[in-house]
Amino acid sequence: MDLSDVEVSLDLFDVIRSRRSVRKFKDQSVGDEEVVKVLKAGVWAPSAGNLQSRDYVVVRDGEVKRELVKAAEQQFIFDAPVVIVVCANMERASEKYGDRGYNLYSIQDATAAVQNMLLTVHALGLGSCWIGAFDEERVSEVLGLPSGVRPVSMLPIGHPDVDPNPPKRYPLEKFVHEEKW
């Protein structure tokens, strides 16, 4: 199975505009096939030098999820049937790019994967939330991450039990600048 197996009935821009952070899930499992599709979406994200300096830890175990809840102080993580922890593989990025790869490109690679994964979660009719606020040391310890692999994001994934309203967005003019400010 490759990413072309994912059937999406929404236009890309509809998927982007309609994706929401979901923090409440139904008591319903998420299948391995869906998890693999989400992971493959992460694999296809762009990366510096195509080094793909990111790793994923899939968590379904209740005790491990309890520890992630403690590390993030966000109870809803436990209610998600699956949590994917996206990590920056700093060692892999530094092989080609030295300090810049270690400190920046690996983080960019991981976060590019997160966005692909969040959009895929939504296109599959599931929900998730990008969690970046957590105790990195504790998460690394709980997951047994090796040195040079840094947890960047947790994605609790499940069937949404809410339909959040769209958040307010600033006008485009606030973000776009001429080449000389």
Secondary structure, DSSP 8 states (H G I E B T S, - for coil): --GGG----S-HHHHHHH--B---B-S----HHHHHHHHHHHHTS--GGG---EEEEEE--HHHHHHHHHHHT-THHHHSSEEEEEEEEHHHHHHHHHHHIIIIIHHHHHHHHHHHHHHHHHHTT-EE--B--S-HHHHHHHHT--TTEEEEEEEEEE-BS----------GGGT---S--
